[in-house]
Amino acid sequence: MDFEKYRNFTVADFAEDEQFWRWFMEQNDECAPIWQELIAALPEKKEIILEARNKMEMLCQMGIFPDFL
């Protein structure tokens, strides 16, 4: 996976990213290593990723999902 595309991602960017949403929704073992690798490659994104997950959890609780799901 090319992590460079995520280098400048913000919370909003992650919350709109289809791959990130799929990982979030599926929470499967197949996808998890990819995001663990991203955090290892770009450790400065860890907090942003956690914030994005929190935002996505709030959206799900409100019944709001992106069109691509």
C-alpha positions in Angstrom: 0.0 0.0 0.0 1.3 3.5 -0.9 1.3 5.4 2.4 2.5 8.6 0.8 -1.1 9.5 -0.2 -1.9 9.7 3.6 1.1 11.8 4.6 -0.9 15.1 4.4 -4.3 13.6 5.4 -6.3 15.4 8.0 -9.1 14.0 10.2 -11.6 15.0 7.6 -9.6 13.3 4.8 -9.4 10.0 6.7 -13.1 10.2 7.5 -13.9 10.5 3.8 -11.4 7.8 2.6 -13.1 4.7 1.3 -10.3 2.3 2.3 -10.3 3.8 5.8 -14.1 3.4 6.1 -14.0 -0.2 4.9 -11.3 -1.0 7.5 -13.3 0.8 10.1 -16.6 -1.0 9.3 -15.2 -4.4 8.8 -12.6 -4.4 11.5 -11.2 -7.6 10.1 -7.8 -9.1 10.6 -7.0 -8.8 6.9 -7.2 -5.0 6.9 -5.7 -4.3 10.4 -2.1 -4.9 9.4 -2.3 -2.3 6.7 -3.3 0.4 9.1 -0.8 -0.7 11.7 1.9 -0.5 9.0 0.6 3.0 8.1 1.0 4.1 11.7 4.5 2.6 11.8 5.4 4.3 8.6 3.8 7.7 9.5 3.7 7.7 13.3 2.7 11.4 13.3 -0.7 10.3 11.9 -1.6 8.1 14.8 -3.5 10.7 16.7 -5.2 11.9 13.5 -6.3 8.3 12.7 -7.7 7.9 16.3 -9.6 11.2 15.9 -10.9 10.1 12.5 -12.1 6.8 14.0 -13.9 8.7 16.8 -15.6 10.9 14.3 -16.7 7.9 12.2 -18.1 6.3 15.3 -20.1 9.4 16.0 -21.4 9.4 12.4 -22.4 5.8 12.6 -24.2 6.3 15.8 -26.2 9.1 14.1 -26.9 6.8 11.1 -24.7 8.7 8.7 -22.6 6.7 6.3 -20.8 7.6 3.1 -22.4 6.9 -0.2 -19.7 4.4 -1.2 -20.6 1.9 1.5 
